[in-house]
Amino acid sequence: MEMTIKDLNIKEIVKGLPSIATKNNWVFTYDEDEGALFYAPNKEIPEGSVLYQVTDEYSLYLNKDKGYALEGMFVECFDKNFIEHHDGFKDIATELFKIRENATSETQTVVNPHKSTSDKAATFKKLLELTFINETLATV
């Protein structure tokens, strides 16, 4: 019998996100035009991936061709909703990604938390991963 997305244990997948992100050198890509944050090897998600909405703010890219392997994370409305709803994110995110009010450019800012000389990138990585895990465990 073929595995379906309904068969997945999303809580276990989410708990594994930090190690998968580190192993695969995921980077943060903030898309100013979309106001979205991507956390994946790059913004181009591999073919075969499907978007699985975990909460109102978070979604995962799962590759159905690879047994629903975790390929990335997506935070829609990162600049407008997410950082407003999560204390501790606004200052660090604004500094890392140069978030501007009413931005309309097609600028993308890429931050590699594994190679950055800034402690802020590593701190942001830990904060985002822990927040995502805790909110997923509380809601799913």
N, C-alpha and C positions, 0 to 999 in steps of 0.2 A: 504494500500500500504506500502510495506517495505521500510524503509529508506535506502538510498545508500550513499556512500561517496560523491557523487556529490551534495547531498542535504545539506551538511554541510556548516555552516558559519565558515570557518577556522579562520577568524579574531576574532570572538567572543570566539572560543575555545582557541586561543592563548592569548587573554586578560585574560582569567581565569587561565592560567598556574601558576602564582605565588601563588594564593590561593589554588589550587589543590595540588601543590608541598608541600606547608606548611602543609596542612591538612593531607596529606598522607605520610609525612616525607620522601620525596624524598631525595636521596643522589646522589652525583656525583661519577661516577666510570670512571676513566681514564684507558683505556686499552693500555698499552705501545706497545704491539705487533701490534695492529690495528691502533694505533694513534688516536683512537676515544674516544669521551666523551659521556657517557650515563648519563642522568638525569632522574631518576625513583626511585621507592621504592627499587629496586635492579636491577642488570644487566639482570636478567632473566625476560623477558617480558611475561606476561600471555598469555596462549593459547587463540586464537581468535583475537589477535591483528594483525593489518596490519600496515605496514610502509607507511606513507603519506609524500611525499617530499614537503616541504613548500617553500624552497629556494634552491639554489645550495649547501648550507652548512648545513641546518637544515632539520630534518625530525621529525615527530611525530609518536608515537605509539598510534593508536586508536583501541579500542576493539569493533569489530563489533558485538560481542555477547552481549555487554552492551550498545547498541545504539551509538556506536562509541565514547565511553567515553575515555577521555585522560588518557593514561597509562604511558607515558614517552616521553622523547625527546632524540634525537640522533644527535650528531655533528660528521660527518665523516671528517677525515683528520684534526682533531682538532689541533694536534701538528704541522702540516706542513702548512696548508692553513689558518685555522681560526684565530689562534693567530697572524699570519703574516699580515692578512688583517684588524685586529681590534686593533687599538691603545689602550693601557691600559690593555690588557689581558696578554701579554707575561710575564711580571715580576711576576704578581700574580699567573698565571697558572703554571709557572715554579716552583715557590716556593711551591704552594699547592700540586701539583702532581709529583714533582721531575722529570720533563720532561728533558730528556737527548738527545743530538744530536746523531743521528744514533743508537738509542736504538734498540735492537733486542730480548730482553727478553719477557717473557710472564707475566710480572708483571702487576698487577692491583692495582691501588691506589684508595681507597674509602675515600671520605670526606663527613661527615655529617654536613651540614651547620646549622642544628638545635641543634646539641649537641656539636659542636666544641667550644673550648675555644679561638680559634683564630678569631679575627675580620676579618681576610682575607677571611675566608670561607663565612661569611655573606656578605661581600663586593662583593665577586665573584658571589654569588647567585643573588644579586640585579643587578649587572652589566650585567650578562648573560641574565637574564629574561628581563630587559629593552631593551637590544640590540636586542634580539629575537623579542620582541613585536614590537618595532619600525621598524625593517627591514621587518617584515611580513606585517605590515600595509602599508608600502611604496611599497611593491611589489605584494601583492596578490590582 
